[in-house]
Amino acid sequence: MDFLQLAGKTILVFGVANRKSVAYHIGQLLAEAGANVLYSVRSPERQASVQKLVGDAPVYICDVEHQTQIDALRDEIAPQHPQIHGIVHSIAFADYSAGWLPFHETPRAAFLQAVDISCYSLIAFSNAFRELLDKEQGSVVAISISTTRMAAENYGYMAPVKAALDSSLAFLAKSFSQFSKVRFNAVCPGLLKTSASAGIPGYVDSYLYAEQATLRKQAVQTEEVANAAAFLISPRSSGINAQGLVIDAGMSINYFDDELIHRQK
């Protein structure tokens, strides 16, 4: 049974870096569901490495900091794929080359670049691909975080950037509703083991704590995030729009778990 109703649908996935990437797991699941998955990465070097992972699936190059490349990607894809049924945005970047600073010392240029790549890119390519997106059942899914209100020092300024992403989804949903039924949603996972997270100072300690704060005492798995993303991309989630689906295994209700509290004594 084709529960997700994705067989034969064309989905464009942004953000695969390697086998641990959320975007890679989403792409694999979509392919298993029969979807025609297209990938977009930021450089020729990344294209070569990702191509080895995804076999015959097309891998395009697009640095989302440049509108000309976004437009060129659309123009390259359109002749072969005149209709796109879904887009997955799994892109985030922060430049911490200045060192780990208190939030109030965040460098202006680094913050604005993070907003451009991690948030504005969603607006830019949604607009660029608006004529290709299936106006009846199109779906755009972004990867966010479980909460943007948890002021974790080691996450730096990415939480405010993700908050901008979450808000942009709502505004895109409303804006696109003037001429289509395209939906915009986010999957909002708790802490994951990814290559990107490995670069965050102290992340392992935070990850292990988060794992114990879940109700099941087991961290969220990347496959679980992919499952949620595939559902939001599919027509089966047609009634969900402008929402963030939190995947945190109950962590957000369990910060005062007895076991965690008594462990600190």
Buried (B, 14 or more C-beta within 10 A) or exposed (E): EEEBBBEEBBBBBBBBBBBBBBBBBBBBBBBEBEBBBBBBBBEEEBBEBBBEBBEEBBBBBBBBBEBEBBBBBBEBBBEEBEEBBBBBBBBBBBEBEEEEEEEEEBBEEBBEBBBBBBBBBBBBBBBBBBEBBBBEBBBBBBBBBBBBEEEBEEBBBBBBBBBBBBEBBBEBBEBBBEEBBBBBBBBBBBBBBBEBBEEBEEBEEBBEEBBBBBEEEEBBBBEBBBBBBBBBBBBBBEEEBBBBBBBBBEBBEBEEBEEEEEEEE
